[in-house]
Amino acid sequence: DVDRTALHVLMADEAVPIGPAPAGESYLRGEKIIAAAKETGAEAIHPGYGFLSENPTFCRAVEKEGIVFIGPTAEAMEVMGDKLASRRKMLKSGVPVVPGTDEAVTDPEVAIKIAEKIGYPVLLKASAGGGGKGMRIVREAGEMASALRQTMGEAGSAFGNDAIFVEKYIEDPKHIEVQVLGDGQGRAIHVFERECSVQRRHQKVIEESPSPSLTPALREEICAAAVQTAEAIDYRGAGTVEFILAPGGKFYFLEMNTRLQVEHPITELVTGCDLVQAMVKIAQGEGICYRQEDISQRGWAIEFRLYAEDPGKNFAPSIGKILSMTVPQGPGVRLDTGVYEGFEVPIHYDPMLAKLVVWAEDREQAIARSKRILGEFALHGPVHNLPFHLWALDQPAFRDGSY
């Protein structure tokens, strides 16, 4: 109900109300979305990102009703949605994973023994976790019992599953992810990488492609590992394989997002591939519409997530009416947004207002163009992070790519 004046609703040919504002009564109710599809005669459902996009039960329910699910199979989601299962699968298929356990841990004494074996600091992670929740760094044995108890409690309430595993915590890591497309028949290709190391609370804020951290040889190696990951589970549609890159150049499998990523526009700008169209074509049974040898990177793209939040108050969410909004224009600018002047930003969902994506011939020009465009973007109403993005671009660690 709260989205009846949202931009996507105003632009749609048909819109179906599916319930009140709380997600548990609307966007997380798979049966309501299936009912809306049947009511309008829709042949397929694209789940987007967030909510039910990686929910195997929803995927099965959609396909049971004879509606096409534009995304991977429920089986692929289950393997990759459980971090322990995905670790085991990757170990078996030869993809490098961070040293750690491949079974759930509940006993602090067992966790301490594991930590001593692989070396502190370690990371406690919820097996069913995501979005930065259910994670704690432990730097010494004395912290283990309370950290394990807290992480299990958080995981149980957030994901309905309190399974925790222990892995080596990589200091000063880079977050590199690789876009893949799979045909569901055991064949996959990569659409190169994105660097997503500017984060707050384990959530991405700025992404860029290509990654300034990779040599051509390392890029080839990490992209090949991503393809290997997708092929190991007969992946179907668009997905993203995420890696941790250690300072010495070693990389490890982190997880796979079995959906389209928020930051997919930067890949589209540097490769010219339309990832959503590719997903639709795969779902229609046409296979992958690109050949690996035809995909290359051209230029440089940076995405800035525009959030309604206050960086000066530890990125606390902000709400309110957008009183005025002047959007930047010009060559190399793409704005994916769901808001407009007069729109009331609600408290119920993710604080993202827009994704500003900038492309230029090289990284230096992309940064210069981004500074101009961020300076032209005017938004009055809720507190937002446009000033943070301008500040970040001026930091020496961002300039030289070492952030």
ABEGO torsion letter per residue (X at the ends): XAAAABAAAAABABBBBAEBABAAABAABAAAAAAAAAAAGBABBBAEBEEAAABAAAAAAAAAAGBBBBEBBAAAAAAAABAAAAAAAAAAAGBBBBBEBABBBABAAAAAAAAAAAEOBBBBBBAABEGGBGBBBBABAAAAAAAAAAAAAAAAAAAGBABBBBBBBBBGBBBBBBBBBBAGAGBBBBAEBBBAABBBGGBBABBBOBBAABBAAAAAAAAAAAAAAAAAAGBBEBBBBBBBBBAAGBBBBABBBBBBBAAAAAAAAAAGBBAAAAAAAAAAGAEBABBAAABBBBEBBBBBBBBBBBAAAGGBBBBEBBABBBBBBEBGBBBBBABBBGBBBBAABBABABBBBBBBABAAAAAAAAAAAAAABBBBEBBBAAAAAAAAAABAAAAAGAX
